[in-house]
Amino acid sequence: MIEPGARAALASSTSKRIGILGTRATVQSQAYTRALHAIDPSTMVFSQAAPLLVPLVEEGWEADPLTNLVIYRYVAPLVAQSIDTMILGCTHYPALKDGIARVTGANVTLIDSGQAIAEDLQADFKSGRVTVTPTGALGTLKLLATDTSTSMNETAARLLGTTSDLTQFELVDL
């Protein structure tokens, strides 16, 4: 997720002032900062850990007034840095995109790293860099997470819009 998100953010940004909204683990790892600087060392990166957002999404409170207040608390300091692009550095955060956009306003582009990965894969398939074997076999879904909780399966199924059993998460360390 890191490199596609960083590439998408830099492609979108005109000022090279990019905000990262992430979990504590993501922000502390500085993975997005390193990826952005590897592409363009002159990029100004502003990071904000937003640990309360994940449990709010897991509770299904995406449109709750409490969630909107928490979003404002985390996002306003990034907006104050005159960013023009913000990476949503957690798989849960795209569920909060509308609330985040209300705080950032129309002048800040929100980057969903999951969407960036999908666009990279689509480009790889179209270019022929990646091909699919004609066997007709179904692929497999491998789920990786930097944090797990007891409600992860339920939340993932809701966010992915599926009723499938998604209990096979693999914990990874950034």
SETIMI-212456 format. One record per residue (C-alpha): residue number from 1; x, y, z. Coordinates in steps of 0.1 Angstrom, whole numbers, plus 5000, padded with zeros to 4 digits. Each point is the difference from the previous one (the first is absolute). Example, Ala and Ser with C-alpha at 12.3 -4.5 7.8 and 13.67 -1.06 7.14 Angstrom:
2
k/east/north/up
1/5123/4955/5078
2/5014/5034/4993
This chain:
174
k/east/north/up
1/5000/5000/5000
2/5028/5024/5008
3/5017/5005/4966
4/4968/5002/4979
5/4986/5025/5025
6/5031/5021/4999
7/5002/5000/4962
8/4963/5010/4998
9/5005/5027/5025
10/5029/5015/4982
11/4982/4998/4967
12/4971/5019/5015
13/5020/5026/5020
14/5009/5033/4984
15/5016/5015/5031
16/5019/4969/5012
17/4984/5006/5034
18/4985/4966/5009
19/4982/4989/5032
20/4999/4965/5013
21/4971/4989/5022
22/5008/4967/5014
23/5000/4976/5029
24/5026/5005/5027
25/5020/4970/4986
26/4999/5014/4965
27/5010/5035/5010
28/5028/4988/5023
29/5014/4977/4973
30/5004/5031/4977
31/4994/4976/4971
32/4981/5025/4980
33/5025/5028/5007
34/5029/4978/4988
35/4980/4989/4969
36/4991/5036/4991
37/5036/5012/5005
38/5014/4971/4980
39/4980/5013/4970
40/5005/5037/5007
41/5022/5011/5029
42/4986/5036/4999
43/4966/4989/5011
44/4987/5015/5033
45/4983/4973/5020
46/4977/5006/5030
47/4988/4970/5019
48/4972/4996/5025
49/4992/4968/5019
50/4962/4995/5004
51/4996/4970/5023
52/4963/5006/5008
53/4988/4998/4965
54/5005/4962/4996
55/4977/4990/5029
56/4974/5025/4989
57/4999/4984/4965
58/5000/4965/5017
59/4969/5011/5019
60/4983/5011/4968
61/4999/5036/5011
62/5013/5015/4967
63/4973/5027/4999
64/4996/5006/5038
65/5004/5035/5013
66/5027/4988/5024
67/5020/4986/4971
68/4998/5034/4982
69/5014/5017/5031
70/5029/4975/5003
71/5007/5004/4962
72/5002/5038/5005
73/5023/4996/5029
74/5025/4979/4980
75/4997/5016/4966
76/4999/5037/5008
77/5038/5001/5009
78/5008/4985/4967
79/4979/5025/4981
80/5017/5028/5020
81/5033/4989/4983
82/4986/5011/4966
83/5000/4965/4986
84/4984/4994/4966
85/5000/4962/5002
86/4993/4975/5029
87/5007/4963/5000
88/4975/4980/5019
89/5026/4977/5016
90/4977/4973/5014
91/4976/4976/4983
92/4972/5012/5022
93/5003/5037/4992
94/4984/5000/4965
95/4967/4991/5019
96/5004/5035/5015
97/5008/5018/4967
98/4968/5022/5001
99/5007/5012/5035
100/5037/5006/4993
101/4991/5019/4968
102/4977/5023/5020
103/5030/5010/5021
104/5026/5002/4972
105/4978/5018/4975
106/5001/4997/4963
107/5036/5012/4997
108/5015/4969/5016
109/5000/4968/4980
110/4995/4968/5020
111/5021/4970/4990
112/4986/4965/5007
113/5031/4977/4998
114/4977/4970/4994
115/4986/5018/4969
116/5036/5009/4989
117/5009/4963/5002
118/4970/4991/4979
119/5009/5026/4974
120/5036/4987/4999
121/4988/4964/4995
122/4976/5011/4973
123/5028/5018/4981
124/5022/4969/5004
125/4973/4978/4985
126/4993/5024/4971
127/5038/5003/4992
128/5006/4963/5001
129/5025/5003/5029
130/4976/4976/5019
131/4980/4973/4983
132/4973/4977/5011
133/5002/4963/4992
134/4971/4988/4979
135/4992/4971/5024
136/4969/5017/5013
137/5011/4992/5036
138/4989/5024/5027
139/5026/5020/5017
140/5004/5002/5038
141/4997/5029/5023
142/5028/5006/5025
143/4993/5025/5026
144/5028/5018/5018
145/4996/5023/5029
146/5023/5020/5023
147/4975/4996/5028
148/4972/4975/5007
149/4971/5000/5023
150/4972/4976/5008
151/4976/5019/4977
152/5024/5001/4971
153/4981/4974/4979
154/4967/5018/5004
155/5015/5034/4993
156/5019/4987/4969
157/4969/4983/4986
158/4980/5032/5005
159/5027/5023/4984
160/5006/4976/4971
161/4962/4995/4995
162/5002/4962/5002
163/4984/4973/5022
164/5030/4977/4995
165/5019/4987/5030
166/5032/5021/5002
167/5015/4986/5031
168/5035/4992/4985
169/5018/5033/5009
170/5038/4999/5000
171/5015/5025/5025
172/5029/5020/4985
173/5025/5024/5015
174/5009/5031/4981
